[in-house]
Amino acid sequence: MIEIVAGDRRWKARIDSTPAGRDFLAQLPLELTLKDFGGNEKIADLPRPLTRKDEPVAATPRAGDVAFYAPWGNLAIFYRDGHHSPGLIPLGRIEGSAAPFEERGPVKVSIQPVATAPSK
């Protein structure tokens, strides 16, 4: 799990246990400025590209998806459904609504892992 914080807004997202998901988690915490792109997502460059090992060659994003767009090396948070995109690697999903990301303009966020209690 991760937490995305923008001012007083907070979202939790579950990140998949995939090579790219684990590679993304290894880069946390991050401070990013998400910018509008394509009318359906916010994007920001990551410090370094994520692995593509064992990942699909394309994906069709849905609102709430957190993904990595390999050709550009950026994180994408979808607030509307997107079209099938080669190079898009799913990382996980936001719990609840991603609609607040729809607001126009850049959004400064911090992304950090959420500590989880050990299972017994």
VEXDREN-943091 format. One record per residue (C-alpha): x, z, y; residue in three letters. Coordinates in steps of 0.02 Angstrom, whole numbers, plus 32768, in hexadecimal, padded with zeros to 4 digits. Layout:
<recs>
XZYALA ...
</recs>
This chain:
<recs>
800080008000MET 80347FDF80B3ILE 7FEE8013815AGLU 7FE37F9B81ECILE 7FD57FF28295VAL 7FA97FA1833BALA 7F8F802283C4GLY 7F0480948386ASP 7ECC801A82FEARG 7F04802E824AARG 7EEE7FC481AFTRP 7F267FE380FDLYS 7F557F55808AALA 7F7D7F4F7FD3ARG 801A7EEA7FB0ILE 80257E947F07ASP 80AC7EC67E8CSER 80FD7E1A7E8BTHR 81B07DE77EB4PRO 817B7DB17F63ALA 81107E4D7F7CGLY 819F7EC07F4BARG 82167E5B7FBAASP 819F7E72804DPHE 81927F2E802ELEU 82507F39802EALA 82507EFB80E3GLN 81E07F888121LEU 81CE7FD7819CPRO 81B77F448213LEU 81887F3182CAGLU 813C7E8482E6LEU 80D97E258368THR 804F7DC38311LEU 801B7D238368LYS 7F827CB68352ASP 7F937C1E82E5PHE 7F157B9E82AAGLY 7E7B7C0082DDGLY 7E7C7C62823BASN 7F1A7CCB8233GLU 7F9C7D31828FLYS 80537D0E8266ILE 80FF7D578288ALA 81AE7D2E824DASP 81F97DA381CDLEU 82AE7DDE81DAPRO 82D87D77813FARG 827B7D0480C8PRO 82287D4C802ELEU 824E7D167F7DTHR 81E67C897F34ARG 82137CB87E80LYS 817C7CAB7E0BASP 81077C8B7E9FGLU 80827C037EA9PRO 80B07B617F03VAL 80107B6B7F6DALA 7F7E7BDF7F92ALA 7ED47BDD7FE7THR 7EC87C758059PRO 7E2C7CDB8079ARG 7E067D4D810BALA 7E667DEF80F0GLY 7EF87DA18092ASP 7FAB7DCF80BDVAL 80217D408091ALA 80CD7CF580ABPHE 80DE7C4080E4TYR 81837C0E8095ALA 81A67B6D80F8PRO 81AA7BCD819DTRP 81DD7C7A815CGLY 814A7CD481ABASN 80CE7D5A817FLEU 80177D26818FALA 7F7E7D96819CILE 7EDD7D318187PHE 7E427D6681E7TYR 7DE27CCB81ADARG 7DEA7C64810FASP 7E717BDE8112GLY 7E927B3A80BBHIS 7EFC7B1C8020HIS 7FB17B24805BSER 804F7AF37FFEPRO 80D57B798017GLY 80597C068037LEU 807F7C9E7FCBILE 7FFB7D267FBCPRO 80407DD67FD9LEU 7FA27E407FD7GLY 7EFF7E6A8030ARG 7EC47ED680BFILE 7E467F5A808CGLU 7DAC7F4780F7GLY 7D947EC88181SER 7E1E7E5D81CCALA 7DA77E258257ALA 7DFF7E8A82E0PRO 7E957E1682CBPHE 7E237D8D830FGLU 7E397DCE83C0GLU 7E9A7D4F8428ARG 7F4D7D698458GLY 7FE67DB8840BPRO 7FDB7E6083B5VAL 806E7ED683A2LYS 80687F2D82FAVAL 80CF7FA28293SER 80C77F8F81D7ILE 8100801A8165GLN 80EA804F80B1PRO 806680D1808BVAL 80A581628025ALA 804081767F86THR 8032820F7F19ALA 808C82007E72PRO 801881DF7DE0SER 800D82627D56LYS 
</recs>
